[in-house]
Amino acid sequence: MIQDVMVKKLVRHSDDRGFFMEILRDDEKLLERFGQASLSKSYPGVIKAFHYHEKQDDIWFFPVGNVQTVLYDLRENSPTRGETNIFYMGEDNPLVVVIPKGVAHGYRVLGNQPACIVYFTTEAYDPQHPDEKRIDWNDPMIGFDWTTQHR
């Protein structure tokens, strides 16, 4: 596991009416501070990758659809520099993933349905000085193969 990445398996409390599930609690200390909560929808087959932040940590959660999430450690002084983590998350595997600053991240929507991400950040978005550093989805340094591996 990349250093400082945290994964929380979510617990559903189901009954005959549906279910309830907590996503994020302040007493879990997953974020050093709260900055913003956002929602985004992506269509089947879309790859949104890669980007990273210099100032903020992210927490990702996919309540709708399923995705392949890829993290790549870019941090100079990290013992896991250059390592990749892959998480399959969404409706079929409800997880929360904490992505520290300096770790590149992206995802690919799996299946035939759109995916929605709810994400929390430690900083509010500043359009005058965005903390969004982009890396191509097929960057050779990361070298991730986004194609489905048929086994």
N, C-alpha and C positions, 0 to 999 in steps of 0.2 A: 504494500500500500504506500502511495506517495505520502511523505511526511506532512502532517497537519490536515490531511483530508480525513473527514469523518463521515460515517454512514450510519444512519438510524433506520432500522426496520420499523415501519409503521404498523400499528395494531388497529384493526377494525373491530368495532363493537357492533355486531349485527343482531337484528331481531326481525320480526315479521313486517316491520315498517320500512326497513332499509338498514343503513349503518351510520355510525359516527366514528370519526377518526381525527385525533389531534395531529397537527403537522409540526408546529413549532411552539415551544414554551420558553419563557424567559428564564426559568429556573434550570434549564438544561445547559445554559452557557455555550450554545453552539455559535452564536455571534457575539463579538466583543461589544457591538452596539447596533442599534437598528437605524437604517437609513431610508429604506424604501421597500415596498412590496409591489410587484408587477405581474402581469399576465400576458402571455403571448400564445398564438395558435400557429401551428405549422402543418402543411399538407403532406400526405403520404409521399415518401421517397425523398423529401427535402433534407438536405444536409446544411446545418447551420454551424459552421466551424471555420476557423478557430478564432478565439479572441482571449485576451487576458486583461487583468487590471493591475495597476501599480499601487493603488490606494485601498481598494475595497475587496472584501471577501463576499462570496455569493453562497446562497443556499438554494438548491434546485429541487423541485418537486413536480412530478407530472401526474395530475389527477385524471387526465383523459388521454387515452392512447398509450402507445408503448414506444420507447426509444432505446437506441444504443448511445450511451454517453461515453465520451472519451476525454480523459484528462492527460496532460503532458506537463511534467515539472520543468519549468524554465529557470527556476531560481538558482542564482550563482552559488550560493553557500549552502544549498540543501543537500543532505546526504542521499536524497533520491532524485537528484538532478538527472534529467534525461529519461526517467522512467515514465511508463504509460500505464494508466488504469482504465479499465473498461467496465461499465455498469449497465446492465439491462434493467430498465426501470419504467414504471408506469402503472397502468391499471392492473396488470398481471403480477407485478412485483413492486408494491408501494414502498419506496425508499425516499429518504431525504439525504442529499449529498452536500456536504460542506466543501466548498472550493476556495482554498486560500489564495490571496493575492500572489501573482507571479506564476500561477499554474494555468496553462492554456486549457480551454475547454470548448467542447462542441458536441453536437448530437445529430443523429440521423433518425428520422421517423420510420418506424417499422410497421409493416402490415398495410392494410387498405383504408385505415381511418386516420383522420387528423389527430395530432397530439397537442395538448395544451400544457404549457409550463407555468407554474406559479413560482416566482423566485423572489428571494429576499436579499437585500444587500446592506452592507454596513455604511454605505454612503448614498446620499440622494444624487440622482443624475444631474449633472451640471452641463447644459448644452453649450456653454461658452468654453468649458474646459473638460470635455468628455474623457473619462478614464476608461477608454475602450481602445485597446491596441489590437490590431487585426493581423492574422496570419492566414494564408490561403489554406483551404480545406485539404489540399493535396501537397502541402509543403514537404519537401524532401527531408528536412531536418527531423520532423515528427515522423514522417514515413508511414502513416497509418493507412491501411487498406480498408476502405469503406464498403467493399463488395461483400455480399452475403457469402459465407463459406458453406457450401453444400457438402455435407459429410455422409 
